[in-house]
Amino acid sequence: MMNIAPFVKERRKQLKLTQTELAMRAGVGLRFVRELEQGKSTLRLDKVNKVLALFGAEVGVTTLVEK
């Protein structure tokens, strides 16, 4: 499973978007995109999903297997 921060950064670069362009397309602030790509741990899930939706992805629940 890939972490969100590198996923967003890699996809953004593949699409040749700046952080500003990504923020505008997703309807979020530039600061939010920067914090998302830096891996900030306290971000609003609804905004994370707005960004991920541009890449055909979303945050969801995964069941953990007990060890």
C-alpha positions as CSV (number, residue, x, y, z in Angstrom):
1,M,0.0,0.0,0.0
2,M,1.4,3.4,-0.9
3,N,1.2,6.4,1.4
4,I,-0.9,9.3,0.3
5,A,1.8,11.9,0.3
6,P,4.1,10.3,-2.3
7,F,1.1,9.1,-4.3
8,V,-0.3,12.6,-4.7
9,K,3.1,14.1,-5.5
10,E,4.0,11.5,-8.1
11,R,0.6,11.7,-9.8
12,R,0.7,15.5,-9.8
13,K,4.1,15.4,-11.5
14,Q,3.0,12.7,-14.0
15,L,0.2,15.1,-15.0
16,K,2.6,18.0,-15.2
17,L,0.6,20.0,-12.7
18,T,2.0,22.6,-10.3
19,Q,0.8,22.5,-6.7
20,T,-1.1,25.7,-7.4
21,E,-2.9,24.0,-10.4
22,L,-3.7,20.9,-8.4
23,A,-5.2,23.1,-5.6
24,M,-7.3,25.0,-8.0
25,R,-8.6,21.9,-9.8
26,A,-9.4,20.2,-6.5
27,G,-11.0,23.2,-4.9
28,V,-8.6,23.3,-2.0
29,G,-5.9,25.8,-0.9
30,L,-2.3,25.7,-1.9
31,R,-1.3,25.3,1.7
32,F,-3.4,22.2,2.0
33,V,-1.7,20.6,-1.1
34,R,1.7,21.4,0.3
35,E,0.9,19.9,3.7
36,L,-0.6,16.9,2.0
37,E,2.5,16.3,0.0
38,Q,4.7,16.7,3.1
39,G,2.7,14.0,4.9
40,K,1.1,16.1,7.6
41,S,-0.9,13.7,9.7
42,T,-3.8,16.0,10.7
43,L,-5.6,16.8,7.5
44,R,-9.4,17.0,6.7
45,L,-10.4,13.7,5.1
46,D,-13.0,15.4,2.9
47,K,-10.3,17.6,1.4
48,V,-7.9,14.7,1.0
49,N,-10.6,12.9,-1.0
50,K,-11.2,15.9,-3.2
51,V,-7.6,15.8,-4.2
52,L,-7.5,12.0,-4.6
53,A,-10.7,12.1,-6.7
54,L,-8.7,13.9,-9.5
55,F,-6.6,10.7,-9.7
56,G,-9.5,8.3,-9.5
57,A,-8.7,7.3,-5.9
58,E,-10.1,7.9,-2.4
59,V,-9.3,7.1,1.2
60,G,-11.3,4.2,2.6
61,V,-11.4,1.7,5.4
62,T,-9.2,-1.4,5.4
63,T,-9.7,-4.3,7.7
64,L,-6.5,-5.2,9.6
65,V,-5.6,-8.9,10.0
66,E,-4.9,-9.8,13.6
67,K,-1.4,-11.2,14.2
